[in-house]
Amino acid sequence: MKADIDLINRFEEQLNPTKLENSTIPTKVLGYGEISSIFQVGTDEKVVYKRLPYFPTKASAEAHLKLYYEYSDLLKKIGINLPPDDAVIVTIPGRPVVLYLLQERMPEDAFCHRLINQLDQDEIVMMLTSILAMMQKIWDYNRENHPGIETAIDAQLSNWVWFNENGSRKLCLVDTSTPFLRINGEEQLDVDLLLEAVPWFIRWAIKRLNLDDVVSRYYDKRKVLIDLIGNLFKEQRSDLIPLFLEVTNSKITDGIELLKKEEVDSYYKEDKMIWTLFLALRRADRFITTKILRKRYEFILPGHVKR
């Protein structure tokens, strides 16, 4: 895959993140991460663009991109399938540096959070078993290479695509924009960059927290599995939680106690509260920045999110 650098630069130069409809280049929003946005730019339907909108310097964006490639290469070495990709750093005078990550567009109806509404129970079990097998590859690698090198992923259903290829199913991970990588126990991700997405009026409070602990949950096998299963609440398929628990408890037997529905319920209740509050604060931040301070707001926020 080769990025159209001129198109990306022209798109970012005229982009108003709070008024995407004013873009002179056709734009279609395909989804949102917690701090990023994913969309189609122009008329090419074969490529998706993920915009990571805030780096203080070009050097910090380059460092993140270098880590992103190292992380992606390691995942592929472990045996995790990733789409073809490319990246472009955009620097416009007077604005923060922006990093665009490009990927080959995957079939929308093959994303796992959509497949749970299309497949029968046996097929859902096959899909989940494939996801757990991929996750187990990472945990096996970490166990064999600890503490020299460890890695992790965000394993929620919307980050996996289970599609047909040459008559059989293939599982692909599509979200690698946050490169989780530890070397000799030290996190390589600059977690302070995550603060740029936090409303300025609560950053002082967030800084009092240990952001390394927030990132560390992705290396915790039990928490990752609970997050995967708890994600069914957000996808409006909580009825599948007993099935997911049964399959997960039967497949993942090394090193963790059996997962229980009560802890999944509790985890997601807390997670929902945190992210609902976070989005509300970001909207308040956007209002203050654009309406009161009359400044440019760099993030593209979703509308109502059903959780």
N, C-alpha and C positions, 0 to 999 in steps of 0.2 A: 504494500500500500504506500502511495506517495501523496503527501498532503499538498493541496493547492494553497501555497503560502500567500499569494496575492489575494485570493478570495478571503482568507481568514483575516488578514490585516485590514482589508476594506470593510469586512463585516464588523470587526471590533471597533474600528475607528468611528463608525457612524452609529454604533449600538447604544441605545438608551435602555439599561436593564429594567427600568420600571415601565417602559412603554415599548415592548417588543413589536407591537403592531405598526410602529412608525419606521421599522427597518426598511430600507430600500432594497435589501436583498431578502428574498423570500425565506421565511423562518417558520419552522414547525417544532414546537416543544414536544418532546417525546417522554420526558420524565424528569424527576428531581431527586437529587441526593440531599443529604442533610445540609451540605454546604456547597453544593454544585448544581449545575443544571445540564440536561442532555437534550440536544435538539438536532434537527436536520437544517443544514445551511444550503441555500440555493436549491437547485432542482435535482441534485444527485441523491437518489433514495438508497444508495448502496453504502453510505457512510454516515455514522453518527458522530457528533461532536460533544465532548464534555468540557465545559468551561470551568476552570479553577481560577477564580477571579481576583485573588489578592496575594501578591508577593511584593514585599517592600523594595526589593532590588532584583535586577536581572540575575545576579549571582545566586540569590536564594532560589529563584525559579530553576536555574540550571542545576543546582544541587538536588532539588526535588526530582527533576527529570532524570538525572543520573541514577538516583536511588530507585525511581520507578522502573527503569530498564533493568537494573540489577535484580530487583524484586520479581519482575516478570520472567526474566531468564531463569531464576531459581525455581519459580513455580512450574515452568515448563520442564525443567530438569527433573523435578519431583514426579511429574506426570500429569499435571493439571493442564487441561486444554484451554487455550486463550485465543481470541480472535486476532487476525492480523491488525496491526496498529501503526500509528505514527504520532508525532507530536510537534507543536509549534509554539514558541514563546513570542508573545506580542508585546512590544514596548511602544507606548504612545506618550509623548511628553505631557507632563502634568497629571498623569494617571498612574495607578498601581500597575505593576507588571502582571500580565495574564498568561496562563498556560492553557492551551487547548490540547486535549488528548483525543485522538481520532481512532475509531474502530470500524471494522467491517460490520455493517448492520446485520443483525441476526433476525430470523423470522419471528415476528412479534407474537404469533400464536404458539410459539414453542417455549416462551419464558415459563419457568416452573410455577410462578404465582398465578399464571393464567391456566396452566395445564391442570391444576387441582380442580378446576371447574369443568374440565372437558373429559378427563380420563375416568375409567372405572377404577374400583378399589384395587384390583390386582395390578393395574398399570401404575397407579399412584405408589404402591409399595415398591414396584420396580424402580420408579424414578427416585424415590427417597433412598432406596438402597444404593443407587448409583452415586447420589450426593454424599452419603455417609462413607462410601468407599473412597471417594476423592478426599474427603476430610481426613480419613484414616491415613492416607498417604502422607499428608502433612505432619500428622502427629508421629508417625513412624520415623519420618525424617528428623524431626526435632529430637526425638528420643535418642536416635543414633548419633546426632551431631551436637547435642547439648554439652557444654554451653557455648561452643564455638559459633554455631549459626543456628538461629531459630526463625521461623516465619509463621504467619497467620493470615487468615482471610476473614472477610465479612460474609458469612455463609447463608444469609437470609435468602428466601426462595426467589425473590426478584433479581438476584444476582446470578442465577443459573439459567442456562438454556439447554433444553433436552430435545434435540431435533433429529430428524431422519437423515442419514447420509449413507448412500450405497446400500439401502435396504436394512440398515440397522440404526439403533439409537446411539447418539453421541452426546456427551454432556460437556458443556463449555461454561467457564466462569467469565463474566463480562465486567465485573467491577474490581479493578486493580489500581484505582487512582490514589488510594491511600496505601502506600507501601509499608507494610508491617515487616520489619526486619531487625533482628537483634544480632549483634556480634559480641561474643564474650559477655553476654548478659546486658549489654548496653543498647538501648533503643536507638536506631539510626534515623528514624523519622523526627524531624524538628516539630515537636508537638506544640511549640509556641505559635506556629503558623495557624493552628486551629483556632486560636483566639481571635484572628482577624474576622472570623464569621460571627463572633459574639458581639452583641450590642455594646457600644462603648461604655454605657452607664452601668453595666454589671461586670465589666472585665476585672475590676478590682476584687470582686467576690470570687470570680472563677479562678483568678491567679492564686487565691488562698488554697485552692484545691490542688492536689497532686495530679496533674494531667497524665503523668506516666501511669498512674493507677487506672485511669480511664482507658488508655490504650492497652493496658495489660489484660483487660478482660477478653480481648480477642485471642490471647494465648492460652486462656483457661478453657480446657476441653468442655467442662460441665456448663460453663456460662455460655459458650458458643452454641451448644446443643439446645439449651433452654431458650436462647434467643431465636434459633431456627424454628423451634416448635411454637414459641409464643407469637411468632410472626403470623401464625394462622389467625389470630384475633384481628390483626390489621387487614388481612385478606378476606375477612368475613366468613371464615371457614373453621370456626372453633370446634365444630362438630368432628373435625378430623384429628383433633388433639389426642384422643385416646388411641387412635390408630398409629399416629406418629410416635407416641410414647412406647407403644408395644413394639414397633419395628426397631426404634432406636435402642431400646433396652435390650433387645435380642441381638443386635448387631454390634453394639459398642459395649464390650465387656471388660476391657482392660483399664483398670485404674480409677474407675468412678463407681459410685453407688447408683442404684436404679433411680432414674428420674421419676418425679412424682408430679401429678397434675397440679397439686396445691402450689408447688414452687413455680411452675410455669405461670399459673394465674397471678401469683404475687409479683413475679418478675415483670410481666407485661403490664400490669396495673401501674407499677412504678415507672416503667419505660414510657408508657402512654402519657402519664402526667408530665414527665420531664420534657418530652419532645413537643407536646401541646403548648406548654409554657414557653419553651424556647422559640417556637414559631411565632407566638403572640408577641414576645419581646422583640423579635426581629422585625415584625411589622410595625411596632411602635418606633423602633430605631429608624426604619425607612421613612415613616411619617415625619419624625423630627428632622432627619437629615434633609429631606426633599422639600417639605412644606415650611418648616420654621427656619432652618439654617440655610435653605436654598442652595444645597450642595448636591453633587452627583452621588447617587447610591449605586454601589458596584454589584450588588447581588440580585439574582433573579429568584423571586420567591414564588412558591406555589399558591394556588387558591386554597379552598377548603380541602383538608386532608382527612379522610375518614379513617379512624383508627379503632 
